[in-house]
C-alpha cells in the first residue's frame, strides 16, 4: 500500500490570558489608547499614548487630562468627552504633536467605560493616525471646490453625465438656459430633459459616438424650443472619460449659447433659413471681418459676399428682398469706399479677406 500524503495540521490558536492581552495592548498596539475615569483622571495608557508626552505609561497614569493637555486644549474636546460620559460613542478629528514636534491628524474615538450594571465609569480613548489621508482629502476637496467655482463662473453651461447620459450635475447657467431645477432633473437621461426631438439630431448622434467609443471628443449643435416659446441656439463641446478598461465612465458637455449671434446672422442672411448654426456663424464672422477690414456696412458687405459666390445682381436682390436699384447703390458705395471701378475688383478684394 502506498503511503498517504501527510497534510500538516494547523496549530489551534491558543486563548490569550488577560495578562497577555494587556501586554499586547500596552506595548504592541501602535494606536494611542487610554482609559479615563469620570473625574477625568487617567487610569490606564498604553506605550503609544505615553510617547505623545515623551513619558512612560507609569508616569502618565494618575494624571488628569488638564495636567496632560492644559485647560484651553481640554475645552476644545470637552463636548466629545461629555457625550462619552453620558453613554454615547463620540468621534472627532484633531491634530496631535508627534515626537518631532510636528502636528499630525488623528481620528479619535471615545467609547463609554461601563461597569457590570451598565453605569458609566469613564471612557476609553483610541486614536488612529490619518495624517496623509486627511491631507489628501483636503487637497481633493479644495481642487473640487476650485473646479466647481470655475464651472459656475464659466460663460459656458457645464453638464456632467454618466455613460447612459443620466445627468449627474449641471452648472447654474445650464439650469437657467434650459429651465431646470437640479434637484428635479438629477438622475434623468438628457434626451428626456431637452424639449427637442432627440432622434437624428446632431447632438444625439455626437453623444452616441462618444458612448460607443468611436470618439473621445466632438462638437455638435442643438436648437431647442423652450417651454416659454423662445428658441435657444446652442453649440455643444462634448468629451468622454474612460475607465481603466477603456469603457466610457462619464460624459461632459460644455454648452455655448449662440442665440443672439444666430439671430443676427439670420437677419443678414434671410435667404438661408435652413443653414446650420456653424454655417450661419461662419458667415457672420466673415461679415464682421470684412466690415472691420474694408470699412463697409453690413449691407454692403453682404452684397459683396454674395457677389463672390457668383450671384448676379438681380438674384442678389431676390435673395435679400431688396430692389435691384438698392443693390446697385450698395455695390457702388462699396466700390467708392475702396476706390475701385469694377465689380470683379471688389470680388477679388473681398476674397482676399476671406
NUSE-589796 format. One record per residue (C-alpha): y, z, x; chain; residue in one letter. Coordinates in nm, 4 decimals, always signed. Layout:
<c2: Y c3: Z c1: X chain: A res: A>
...
// end
This chain:
<c2: +0.0000 c3: +0.0000 c1: +0.0000 chain: A res: X>
<c2: +0.3405 c3: -0.0856 c1: +0.1234 chain: A res: X>
<c2: +0.5830 c3: +0.1958 c1: +0.1656 chain: A res: X>
<c2: +0.8541 c3: +0.2132 c1: -0.0948 chain: A res: X>
<c2: +1.2069 c3: +0.1741 c1: +0.0469 chain: A res: X>
<c2: +1.3798 c3: +0.5059 c1: +0.0778 chain: A res: X>
<c2: +1.7020 c3: +0.5364 c1: -0.1193 chain: A res: X>
<c2: +1.9255 c3: +0.8029 c1: +0.0240 chain: A res: X>
<c2: +2.0355 c3: +1.0556 c1: -0.2324 chain: A res: X>
<c2: +2.3960 c3: +1.1583 c1: -0.2518 chain: A res: X>
<c2: +2.4563 c3: +1.5233 c1: -0.1938 chain: A res: X>
<c2: +2.5617 c3: +1.7101 c1: -0.5051 chain: A res: X>
<c2: +2.9194 c3: +1.8218 c1: -0.4919 chain: A res: X>
<c2: +2.9401 c3: +2.1946 c1: -0.4288 chain: A res: X>
<c2: +3.1564 c3: +2.4050 c1: -0.6544 chain: A res: X>
<c2: +3.4691 c3: +2.5302 c1: -0.4832 chain: A res: X>
<c2: +3.5191 c3: +2.9011 c1: -0.4597 chain: A res: X>
<c2: +3.8545 c3: +3.0442 c1: -0.5595 chain: A res: X>
<c2: +3.9457 c3: +3.1190 c1: -0.2002 chain: A res: X>
<c2: +3.8640 c3: +2.7588 c1: -0.1025 chain: A res: X>
<c2: +4.0863 c3: +2.6221 c1: -0.3790 chain: A res: X>
<c2: +4.3694 c3: +2.8477 c1: -0.2630 chain: A res: X>
<c2: +4.3253 c3: +2.7268 c1: +0.0952 chain: A res: X>
<c2: +4.3332 c3: +2.3609 c1: -0.0125 chain: A res: X>
<c2: +4.6402 c3: +2.4072 c1: -0.2317 chain: A res: X>
<c2: +4.8206 c3: +2.6170 c1: +0.0283 chain: A res: X>
<c2: +4.7546 c3: +2.4073 c1: +0.3370 chain: A res: X>
<c2: +4.6212 c3: +2.0628 c1: +0.2384 chain: A res: X>
<c2: +4.8304 c3: +1.9755 c1: -0.0679 chain: A res: X>
<c2: +5.1171 c3: +1.7600 c1: +0.0543 chain: A res: X>
<c2: +5.3235 c3: +1.8167 c1: -0.2611 chain: A res: X>
<c2: +5.5509 c3: +2.1236 c1: -0.2546 chain: A res: X>
<c2: +5.4250 c3: +2.3798 c1: -0.5052 chain: A res: X>
<c2: +5.5476 c3: +2.7235 c1: -0.6108 chain: A res: X>
<c2: +5.4820 c3: +2.9852 c1: -0.8774 chain: A res: X>
<c2: +5.7835 c3: +3.1806 c1: -1.0047 chain: A res: X>
<c2: +5.7818 c3: +3.4766 c1: -1.2434 chain: A res: X>
<c2: +6.0138 c3: +3.5264 c1: -1.5417 chain: A res: X>
<c2: +6.2589 c3: +3.7193 c1: -1.3212 chain: A res: X>
<c2: +6.2891 c3: +3.4049 c1: -1.1064 chain: A res: X>
<c2: +6.1116 c3: +3.5696 c1: -0.8144 chain: A res: X>
<c2: +5.8677 c3: +3.3636 c1: -0.6069 chain: A res: X>
<c2: +5.5104 c3: +3.4939 c1: -0.6290 chain: A res: X>
<c2: +5.3385 c3: +3.2037 c1: -0.4514 chain: A res: X>
<c2: +5.4273 c3: +2.8919 c1: -0.2487 chain: A res: X>
<c2: +5.2155 c3: +2.6503 c1: -0.0507 chain: A res: X>
<c2: +5.2919 c3: +2.5446 c1: +0.3067 chain: A res: X>
<c2: +5.4576 c3: +2.2204 c1: +0.1998 chain: A res: X>
<c2: +5.7078 c3: +2.4116 c1: -0.0157 chain: A res: X>
<c2: +5.7821 c3: +2.6633 c1: +0.2600 chain: A res: X>
<c2: +5.8558 c3: +2.3800 c1: +0.5058 chain: A res: X>
<c2: +6.1553 c3: +2.2801 c1: +0.2930 chain: A res: X>
<c2: +6.3163 c3: +2.6035 c1: +0.4063 chain: A res: X>
<c2: +6.1646 c3: +2.5961 c1: +0.7568 chain: A res: X>
<c2: +5.9687 c3: +2.9139 c1: +0.6822 chain: A res: X>
<c2: +5.6104 c3: +3.0229 c1: +0.6274 chain: A res: X>
<c2: +5.4687 c3: +3.0903 c1: +0.2794 chain: A res: X>
<c2: +5.4670 c3: +3.4635 c1: +0.3537 chain: A res: X>
<c2: +5.8396 c3: +3.4552 c1: +0.4372 chain: A res: X>
<c2: +5.9264 c3: +3.2772 c1: +0.1098 chain: A res: X>
<c2: +5.7056 c3: +3.4842 c1: -0.1204 chain: A res: X>
<c2: +5.9030 c3: +3.7647 c1: -0.2842 chain: A res: X>
<c2: +6.2434 c3: +3.5937 c1: -0.2582 chain: A res: X>
<c2: +6.4380 c3: +3.4971 c1: -0.5685 chain: A res: X>
<c2: +6.5438 c3: +3.1436 c1: -0.6495 chain: A res: X>
<c2: +6.9037 c3: +3.2497 c1: -0.5891 chain: A res: X>
<c2: +6.8004 c3: +3.3585 c1: -0.2374 chain: A res: X>
<c2: +6.6412 c3: +3.0182 c1: -0.1763 chain: A res: X>
<c2: +6.8808 c3: +2.7757 c1: -0.3439 chain: A res: X>
<c2: +7.2057 c3: +2.9622 c1: -0.3958 chain: A res: X>
<c2: +7.3717 c3: +3.0316 c1: -0.7289 chain: A res: X>
<c2: +7.5511 c3: +2.6949 c1: -0.7517 chain: A res: X>
<c2: +7.2372 c3: +2.4847 c1: -0.6920 chain: A res: X>
<c2: +7.0376 c3: +2.7045 c1: -0.9279 chain: A res: X>
<c2: +7.2909 c3: +2.6451 c1: -1.2075 chain: A res: X>
<c2: +7.2172 c3: +2.2705 c1: -1.1876 chain: A res: X>
<c2: +6.8483 c3: +2.3194 c1: -1.2753 chain: A res: X>
<c2: +6.8799 c3: +2.6313 c1: -1.4929 chain: A res: X>
<c2: +6.8347 c3: +2.4294 c1: -1.8136 chain: A res: X>
<c2: +6.4976 c3: +2.2984 c1: -1.6943 chain: A res: X>
<c2: +6.3911 c3: +2.6497 c1: -1.5930 chain: A res: X>
<c2: +6.4862 c3: +2.7864 c1: -1.9352 chain: A res: X>
<c2: +6.2685 c3: +2.5213 c1: -2.1013 chain: A res: X>
<c2: +5.9693 c3: +2.6143 c1: -1.8833 chain: A res: X>
<c2: +6.0188 c3: +2.9858 c1: -1.9581 chain: A res: X>
<c2: +6.0290 c3: +2.9047 c1: -2.3301 chain: A res: X>
<c2: +5.6838 c3: +2.7451 c1: -2.3059 chain: A res: X>
<c2: +5.7756 c3: +2.3771 c1: -2.2590 chain: A res: X>
<c2: +5.6968 c3: +2.1474 c1: -1.9659 chain: A res: X>
<c2: +6.0133 c3: +2.0154 c1: -1.8030 chain: A res: X>
<c2: +6.0505 c3: +1.7094 c1: -1.5798 chain: A res: X>
<c2: +6.3529 c3: +1.6064 c1: -1.3761 chain: A res: X>
<c2: +6.4574 c3: +1.4311 c1: -1.0556 chain: A res: X>
<c2: +6.6585 c3: +1.5851 c1: -0.7783 chain: A res: X>
<c2: +6.7408 c3: +1.5328 c1: -0.4142 chain: A res: X>
<c2: +6.5890 c3: +1.7789 c1: -0.1697 chain: A res: X>
<c2: +6.6708 c3: +1.8035 c1: +0.2002 chain: A res: X>
<c2: +6.3851 c3: +1.7391 c1: +0.4413 chain: A res: X>
<c2: +6.3357 c3: +1.8974 c1: +0.7842 chain: A res: X>
<c2: +6.5631 c3: +1.6342 c1: +0.9403 chain: A res: X>
<c2: +6.8426 c3: +1.7338 c1: +0.7034 chain: A res: X>
<c2: +6.8175 c3: +1.4121 c1: +0.5012 chain: A res: X>
<c2: +6.8246 c3: +1.4208 c1: +0.1215 chain: A res: X>
<c2: +6.5133 c3: +1.2722 c1: -0.0420 chain: A res: X>
<c2: +6.4429 c3: +1.2103 c1: -0.4099 chain: A res: X>
<c2: +6.1602 c3: +1.4060 c1: -0.5777 chain: A res: X>
<c2: +6.0123 c3: +1.4183 c1: -0.9260 chain: A res: X>
<c2: +5.9872 c3: +1.7857 c1: -1.0187 chain: A res: X>
<c2: +5.7607 c3: +1.9218 c1: -1.2911 chain: A res: X>
<c2: +5.7937 c3: +2.2777 c1: -1.4266 chain: A res: X>
<c2: +5.4931 c3: +2.3963 c1: -1.6291 chain: A res: X>
<c2: +5.4719 c3: +2.7347 c1: -1.8081 chain: A res: X>
<c2: +5.2532 c3: +3.0015 c1: -1.6408 chain: A res: X>
<c2: +5.0692 c3: +3.1769 c1: -1.9238 chain: A res: X>
<c2: +4.8571 c3: +3.4902 c1: -1.9385 chain: A res: X>
<c2: +4.5278 c3: +3.5166 c1: -2.1273 chain: A res: X>
<c2: +4.7127 c3: +3.5824 c1: -2.4532 chain: A res: X>
<c2: +4.9428 c3: +3.2820 c1: -2.4119 chain: A res: X>
<c2: +5.2504 c3: +3.4800 c1: -2.3130 chain: A res: X>
<c2: +5.4811 c3: +3.3156 c1: -2.0588 chain: A res: X>
<c2: +5.4754 c3: +3.4968 c1: -1.7247 chain: A res: X>
<c2: +5.6841 c3: +3.2405 c1: -1.5417 chain: A res: X>
<c2: +5.6365 c3: +2.8778 c1: -1.4386 chain: A res: X>
<c2: +5.4621 c3: +2.6562 c1: -1.1852 chain: A res: X>
<c2: +5.6748 c3: +2.4023 c1: -0.9974 chain: A res: X>
<c2: +5.5360 c3: +2.0960 c1: -0.8217 chain: A res: X>
<c2: +5.7426 c3: +1.8206 c1: -0.6623 chain: A res: X>
<c2: +5.6339 c3: +1.4654 c1: -0.5740 chain: A res: X>
<c2: +5.8337 c3: +1.2624 c1: -0.3238 chain: A res: X>
<c2: +5.9549 c3: +0.9378 c1: -0.4870 chain: A res: X>
<c2: +6.2381 c3: +0.8517 c1: -0.2497 chain: A res: X>
<c2: +6.1518 c3: +0.4863 c1: -0.1781 chain: A res: X>
<c2: +6.0617 c3: +0.4232 c1: -0.5423 chain: A res: X>
<c2: +6.3916 c3: +0.5756 c1: -0.6582 chain: A res: X>
<c2: +6.5974 c3: +0.3737 c1: -0.4082 chain: A res: X>
<c2: +6.4172 c3: +0.0525 c1: -0.5050 chain: A res: X>
<c2: +6.4547 c3: +0.1230 c1: -0.8779 chain: A res: X>
<c2: +6.8268 c3: +0.1983 c1: -0.8385 chain: A res: X>
<c2: +6.8791 c3: -0.1218 c1: -0.6378 chain: A res: X>
<c2: +6.6903 c3: -0.3231 c1: -0.9009 chain: A res: X>
<c2: +6.8912 c3: -0.1609 c1: -1.1806 chain: A res: X>
<c2: +7.2180 c3: -0.2412 c1: -1.0020 chain: A res: X>
<c2: +7.1062 c3: -0.6006 c1: -0.9443 chain: A res: X>
<c2: +7.0131 c3: -0.6363 c1: -1.3124 chain: A res: X>
<c2: +7.3496 c3: -0.4948 c1: -1.4152 chain: A res: X>
<c2: +7.5296 c3: -0.7432 c1: -1.1896 chain: A res: X>
<c2: +7.3220 c3: -1.0285 c1: -1.3296 chain: A res: X>
<c2: +7.3875 c3: -0.9159 c1: -1.6865 chain: A res: X>
<c2: +7.7600 c3: -0.8949 c1: -1.6098 chain: A res: X>
<c2: +7.7575 c3: -1.2483 c1: -1.4677 chain: A res: X>
<c2: +7.5721 c3: -1.3717 c1: -1.7771 chain: A res: X>
<c2: +7.8265 c3: -1.2129 c1: -2.0087 chain: A res: X>
<c2: +8.1257 c3: -1.3430 c1: -1.8102 chain: A res: X>
<c2: +7.9906 c3: -1.6953 c1: -1.7702 chain: A res: X>
<c2: +8.1623 c3: -1.9727 c1: -1.9696 chain: A res: X>
<c2: +7.8082 c3: -2.0885 c1: -2.0482 chain: A res: X>
<c2: +7.5823 c3: -1.9331 c1: -2.3087 chain: A res: X>
<c2: +7.2630 c3: -1.7989 c1: -2.1499 chain: A res: X>
<c2: +6.9262 c3: -1.7781 c1: -2.3273 chain: A res: X>
<c2: +6.6067 c3: -1.6305 c1: -2.1808 chain: A res: X>
<c2: +6.2747 c3: -1.7202 c1: -2.3470 chain: A res: X>
<c2: +5.9055 c3: -1.6689 c1: -2.2802 chain: A res: X>
<c2: +5.6599 c3: -1.9556 c1: -2.2267 chain: A res: X>
<c2: +5.6340 c3: -2.0050 c1: -2.6055 chain: A res: X>
<c2: +6.0142 c3: -2.0303 c1: -2.6361 chain: A res: X>
<c2: +6.0393 c3: -1.6904 c1: -2.8036 chain: A res: X>
<c2: +6.3861 c3: -1.5528 c1: -2.7461 chain: A res: X>
<c2: +6.3883 c3: -1.2512 c1: -2.5146 chain: A res: X>
<c2: +6.7611 c3: -1.2215 c1: -2.4512 chain: A res: X>
<c2: +7.0799 c3: -1.4129 c1: -2.5041 chain: A res: X>
<c2: +7.4370 c3: -1.3554 c1: -2.3940 chain: A res: X>
<c2: +7.7078 c3: -1.2622 c1: -2.6424 chain: A res: X>
<c2: +7.8511 c3: -1.6138 c1: -2.6068 chain: A res: X>
<c2: +7.5239 c3: -1.7603 c1: -2.7382 chain: A res: X>
<c2: +7.5321 c3: -1.5149 c1: -3.0282 chain: A res: X>
<c2: +7.8862 c3: -1.6248 c1: -3.1062 chain: A res: X>
<c2: +7.8269 c3: -2.0006 c1: -3.0843 chain: A res: X>
<c2: +7.5036 c3: -2.0034 c1: -3.2828 chain: A res: X>
<c2: +7.5992 c3: -1.7175 c1: -3.5193 chain: A res: X>
<c2: +7.3066 c3: -1.4995 c1: -3.4110 chain: A res: X>
<c2: +7.2611 c3: -1.1229 c1: -3.4250 chain: A res: X>
<c2: +7.0454 c3: -1.0479 c1: -3.1195 chain: A res: X>
<c2: +6.8510 c3: -0.7654 c1: -3.2855 chain: A res: X>
<c2: +6.7552 c3: -1.0022 c1: -3.5672 chain: A res: X>
<c2: +6.6636 c3: -1.3109 c1: -3.3625 chain: A res: X>
<c2: +6.4844 c3: -1.1487 c1: -3.0672 chain: A res: X>
<c2: +6.1180 c3: -1.2496 c1: -3.0719 chain: A res: X>
<c2: +6.1744 c3: -1.5613 c1: -3.2848 chain: A res: X>
<c2: +6.0999 c3: -1.9054 c1: -3.1417 chain: A res: X>
<c2: +6.4002 c3: -2.1185 c1: -3.0573 chain: A res: X>
<c2: +6.3018 c3: -2.4052 c1: -3.2932 chain: A res: X>
<c2: +6.3167 c3: -2.1544 c1: -3.5809 chain: A res: X>
<c2: +6.6673 c3: -2.0395 c1: -3.4880 chain: A res: X>
<c2: +6.8607 c3: -2.3605 c1: -3.4403 chain: A res: X>
<c2: +6.9800 c3: -2.5247 c1: -3.7636 chain: A res: X>
<c2: +6.8860 c3: -2.8693 c1: -3.6376 chain: A res: X>
<c2: +6.5812 c3: -3.0905 c1: -3.6676 chain: A res: X>
<c2: +6.3704 c3: -2.9998 c1: -3.3646 chain: A res: X>
<c2: +6.1131 c3: -3.2796 c1: -3.3542 chain: A res: X>
<c2: +6.2108 c3: -3.5680 c1: -3.1272 chain: A res: X>
<c2: +6.5414 c3: -3.4087 c1: -3.0272 chain: A res: X>
<c2: +6.6350 c3: -3.4455 c1: -2.6593 chain: A res: X>
<c2: +6.6299 c3: -3.0655 c1: -2.6269 chain: A res: X>
<c2: +6.2865 c3: -3.0268 c1: -2.7854 chain: A res: X>
<c2: +6.1429 c3: -3.2962 c1: -2.5568 chain: A res: X>
<c2: +6.3089 c3: -3.1472 c1: -2.2462 chain: A res: X>
<c2: +6.1806 c3: -2.7958 c1: -2.3138 chain: A res: X>
<c2: +5.8375 c3: -2.9395 c1: -2.3906 chain: A res: X>
<c2: +5.8273 c3: -3.0952 c1: -2.0446 chain: A res: X>
<c2: +5.9059 c3: -2.7542 c1: -1.8952 chain: A res: X>
<c2: +5.6345 c3: -2.5844 c1: -2.0998 chain: A res: X>
<c2: +5.3730 c3: -2.8398 c1: -1.9917 chain: A res: X>
<c2: +5.4695 c3: -2.8056 c1: -1.6256 chain: A res: X>
<c2: +5.5863 c3: -3.1658 c1: -1.5911 chain: A res: X>
<c2: +5.9286 c3: -3.0474 c1: -1.4738 chain: A res: X>
<c2: +6.0776 c3: -2.7261 c1: -1.3413 chain: A res: X>
<c2: +6.4335 c3: -2.8071 c1: -1.4463 chain: A res: X>
<c2: +6.6095 c3: -3.0610 c1: -1.6629 chain: A res: X>
<c2: +6.9182 c3: -3.1322 c1: -1.8700 chain: A res: X>
<c2: +6.9415 c3: -3.2156 c1: -2.2386 chain: A res: X>
<c2: +7.1789 c3: -3.2404 c1: -2.5320 chain: A res: X>
<c2: +7.1840 c3: -3.0979 c1: -2.8821 chain: A res: X>
<c2: +7.4254 c3: -3.1409 c1: -3.1689 chain: A res: X>
<c2: +7.3974 c3: -2.8570 c1: -3.4201 chain: A res: X>
<c2: +7.5293 c3: -2.8420 c1: -3.7739 chain: A res: X>
<c2: +7.6181 c3: -2.4754 c1: -3.8103 chain: A res: X>
<c2: +7.5826 c3: -2.2783 c1: -4.1319 chain: A res: X>
<c2: +7.9621 c3: -2.2772 c1: -4.1788 chain: A res: X>
<c2: +7.9597 c3: -2.6591 c1: -4.1856 chain: A res: X>
<c2: +8.1135 c3: -2.7149 c1: -3.8422 chain: A res: X>
<c2: +7.9476 c3: -2.9295 c1: -3.5766 chain: A res: X>
<c2: +7.8615 c3: -2.7908 c1: -3.2342 chain: A res: X>
<c2: +7.8004 c3: -3.0335 c1: -2.9465 chain: A res: X>
<c2: +7.6120 c3: -2.8722 c1: -2.6568 chain: A res: X>
<c2: +7.4645 c3: -2.9642 c1: -2.3200 chain: A res: X>
<c2: +7.1646 c3: -2.7570 c1: -2.2058 chain: A res: X>
<c2: +7.0672 c3: -2.6906 c1: -1.8433 chain: A res: X>
<c2: +6.7069 c3: -2.5683 c1: -1.8555 chain: A res: X>
<c2: +6.4748 c3: -2.4196 c1: -1.5920 chain: A res: X>
<c2: +6.1220 c3: -2.2747 c1: -1.5858 chain: A res: X>
<c2: +5.9904 c3: -1.9768 c1: -1.3879 chain: A res: X>
<c2: +5.6258 c3: -1.9918 c1: -1.2788 chain: A res: X>
<c2: +5.3849 c3: -1.7028 c1: -1.2231 chain: A res: X>
<c2: +5.1697 c3: -1.6791 c1: -0.9043 chain: A res: X>
<c2: +4.9060 c3: -1.9032 c1: -1.0694 chain: A res: X>
<c2: +5.1595 c3: -2.1780 c1: -1.1354 chain: A res: X>
<c2: +5.1786 c3: -2.1204 c1: -1.5104 chain: A res: X>
<c2: +5.5109 c3: -2.1102 c1: -1.6948 chain: A res: X>
<c2: +5.6167 c3: -1.7481 c1: -1.7333 chain: A res: X>
<c2: +5.9660 c3: -1.7838 c1: -1.8780 chain: A res: X>
<c2: +6.2325 c3: -2.0420 c1: -1.9571 chain: A res: X>
<c2: +6.6069 c3: -2.0035 c1: -1.9155 chain: A res: X>
<c2: +6.8725 c3: -2.2255 c1: -2.0687 chain: A res: X>
<c2: +7.2404 c3: -2.2276 c1: -1.9799 chain: A res: X>
<c2: +7.4359 c3: -2.3998 c1: -2.2538 chain: A res: X>
<c2: +7.7756 c3: -2.5663 c1: -2.2270 chain: A res: X>
<c2: +7.9854 c3: -2.6118 c1: -2.5400 chain: A res: X>
<c2: +8.1431 c3: -2.9596 c1: -2.5121 chain: A res: X>
<c2: +8.2541 c3: -2.9897 c1: -2.8742 chain: A res: X>
<c2: +8.6259 c3: -3.0320 c1: -2.8012 chain: A res: X>
<c2: +8.5646 c3: -3.2945 c1: -2.5324 chain: A res: X>
<c2: +8.3237 c3: -3.4879 c1: -2.7549 chain: A res: X>
<c2: +8.5664 c3: -3.4856 c1: -3.0473 chain: A res: X>
<c2: +8.8444 c3: -3.6108 c1: -2.8203 chain: A res: X>
<c2: +8.6168 c3: -3.8842 c1: -2.6828 chain: A res: X>
<c2: +8.5133 c3: -3.9903 c1: -3.0351 chain: A res: X>
<c2: +8.8790 c3: -4.0316 c1: -3.1267 chain: A res: X>
<c2: +8.9271 c3: -4.2584 c1: -2.8248 chain: A res: X>
<c2: +8.6016 c3: -4.4472 c1: -2.8875 chain: A res: X>
<c2: +8.5513 c3: -4.4643 c1: -3.2663 chain: A res: X>
<c2: +8.3534 c3: -4.7849 c1: -3.2155 chain: A res: X>
<c2: +8.0666 c3: -4.5869 c1: -3.0557 chain: A res: X>
<c2: +7.9710 c3: -4.3164 c1: -3.3080 chain: A res: X>
<c2: +7.6044 c3: -4.3220 c1: -3.2071 chain: A res: X>
<c2: +7.6721 c3: -4.2807 c1: -2.8356 chain: A res: X>
<c2: +7.5056 c3: -3.9875 c1: -2.6626 chain: A res: X>
<c2: +7.7113 c3: -3.6864 c1: -2.5653 chain: A res: X>
<c2: +7.6699 c3: -3.7784 c1: -2.1987 chain: A res: X>
<c2: +7.7906 c3: -4.1348 c1: -2.2634 chain: A res: X>
<c2: +8.0948 c3: -4.0135 c1: -2.4558 chain: A res: X>
<c2: +8.1826 c3: -3.7546 c1: -2.1917 chain: A res: X>
<c2: +8.1321 c3: -4.0108 c1: -1.9156 chain: A res: X>
<c2: +8.3763 c3: -4.2467 c1: -2.0880 chain: A res: X>
<c2: +8.6172 c3: -3.9617 c1: -2.1459 chain: A res: X>
<c2: +8.6026 c3: -3.8638 c1: -1.7776 chain: A res: X>
<c2: +8.6592 c3: -4.2251 c1: -1.6763 chain: A res: X>
<c2: +8.9582 c3: -4.2426 c1: -1.9082 chain: A res: X>
<c2: +9.1072 c3: -3.9270 c1: -1.7600 chain: A res: X>
<c2: +9.0617 c3: -4.0618 c1: -1.4087 chain: A res: X>
<c2: +9.2154 c3: -4.3989 c1: -1.4940 chain: A res: X>
<c2: +9.5080 c3: -4.2370 c1: -1.6767 chain: A res: X>
<c2: +9.5863 c3: -3.9994 c1: -1.3894 chain: A res: X>
<c2: +9.5395 c3: -4.2601 c1: -1.1129 chain: A res: X>
<c2: +9.7132 c3: -4.5601 c1: -1.2726 chain: A res: X>
<c2: +9.9627 c3: -4.3597 c1: -1.4827 chain: A res: X>
<c2: +9.8505 c3: -4.5289 c1: -1.8048 chain: A res: X>
<c2: +9.8485 c3: -4.3787 c1: -2.1525 chain: A res: X>
<c2: +9.5078 c3: -4.3102 c1: -2.3124 chain: A res: X>
<c2: +9.5597 c3: -4.6079 c1: -2.5464 chain: A res: X>
<c2: +9.6425 c3: -4.8407 c1: -2.2555 chain: A res: X>
<c2: +9.3502 c3: -4.7112 c1: -2.0524 chain: A res: X>
<c2: +9.1088 c3: -4.7584 c1: -2.3431 chain: A res: X>
<c2: +9.2084 c3: -5.1229 c1: -2.3859 chain: A res: X>
<c2: +9.1839 c3: -5.1765 c1: -2.0091 chain: A res: X>
<c2: +8.8306 c3: -5.0260 c1: -2.0011 chain: A res: X>
<c2: +8.7184 c3: -5.2473 c1: -2.2907 chain: A res: X>
<c2: +8.8540 c3: -5.5484 c1: -2.1006 chain: A res: X>
<c2: +8.6319 c3: -5.4525 c1: -1.8037 chain: A res: X>
<c2: +8.3337 c3: -5.4588 c1: -2.0431 chain: A res: X>
<c2: +8.4075 c3: -5.8229 c1: -2.1248 chain: A res: X>
<c2: +8.5513 c3: -5.7848 c1: -2.4744 chain: A res: X>
<c2: +8.8243 c3: -6.0359 c1: -2.5772 chain: A res: X>
<c2: +9.1476 c3: -5.9020 c1: -2.7246 chain: A res: X>
<c2: +9.0531 c3: -5.9945 c1: -3.0814 chain: A res: X>
<c2: +8.7252 c3: -5.7997 c1: -3.0539 chain: A res: X>
<c2: +8.9088 c3: -5.5039 c1: -2.8969 chain: A res: X>
<c2: +9.1460 c3: -5.4990 c1: -3.1928 chain: A res: X>
<c2: +8.8492 c3: -5.4850 c1: -3.4313 chain: A res: X>
<c2: +8.6741 c3: -5.2136 c1: -3.2315 chain: A res: X>
<c2: +8.9823 c3: -4.9939 c1: -3.2080 chain: A res: X>
<c2: +9.1039 c3: -5.0631 c1: -3.5634 chain: A res: X>
<c2: +9.4377 c3: -5.1907 c1: -3.4296 chain: A res: X>
<c2: +9.6271 c3: -5.5101 c1: -3.4866 chain: A res: X>
<c2: +9.5986 c3: -5.7857 c1: -3.2281 chain: A res: X>
<c2: +9.9747 c3: -5.7530 c1: -3.1733 chain: A res: X>
<c2: +9.9360 c3: -5.3816 c1: -3.0819 chain: A res: X>
<c2: +9.6522 c3: -5.4567 c1: -2.8403 chain: A res: X>
<c2: +9.8577 c3: -5.7308 c1: -2.6691 chain: A res: X>
<c2: +10.1502 c3: -5.4877 c1: -2.6383 chain: A res: X>
<c2: +9.9256 c3: -5.2255 c1: -2.4730 chain: A res: X>
<c2: +9.7903 c3: -5.4801 c1: -2.2258 chain: A res: X>
<c2: +10.1431 c3: -5.5976 c1: -2.1445 chain: A res: X>
<c2: +10.2621 c3: -5.2400 c1: -2.0934 chain: A res: X>
<c2: +9.9714 c3: -5.1672 c1: -1.8566 chain: A res: X>
<c2: +10.0438 c3: -5.4840 c1: -1.6565 chain: A res: X>
<c2: +10.4116 c3: -5.3950 c1: -1.6242 chain: A res: X>
<c2: +10.3349 c3: -5.0418 c1: -1.5044 chain: A res: X>
<c2: +10.1061 c3: -5.1771 c1: -1.2342 chain: A res: X>
<c2: +10.3348 c3: -5.4751 c1: -1.1505 chain: A res: X>
<c2: +10.0545 c3: -5.7159 c1: -1.2341 chain: A res: X>
<c2: +10.0719 c3: -6.0514 c1: -1.4168 chain: A res: X>
<c2: +9.7179 c3: -6.1389 c1: -1.5254 chain: A res: X>
<c2: +9.4505 c3: -5.9600 c1: -1.7279 chain: A res: X>
<c2: +9.1972 c3: -6.0356 c1: -1.4561 chain: A res: X>
<c2: +9.4078 c3: -5.8417 c1: -1.2075 chain: A res: X>
<c2: +9.4206 c3: -5.5471 c1: -1.4493 chain: A res: X>
<c2: +9.0418 c3: -5.5580 c1: -1.4839 chain: A res: X>
<c2: +8.9960 c3: -5.5573 c1: -1.1063 chain: A res: X>
<c2: +9.2342 c3: -5.2632 c1: -1.0631 chain: A res: X>
<c2: +9.0553 c3: -5.0571 c1: -1.3322 chain: A res: X>
<c2: +8.7104 c3: -5.1405 c1: -1.1926 chain: A res: X>
<c2: +8.8224 c3: -5.0259 c1: -0.8501 chain: A res: X>
<c2: +8.8953 c3: -4.6845 c1: -1.0016 chain: A res: X>
<c2: +8.5692 c3: -4.6596 c1: -1.1980 chain: A res: X>
// end
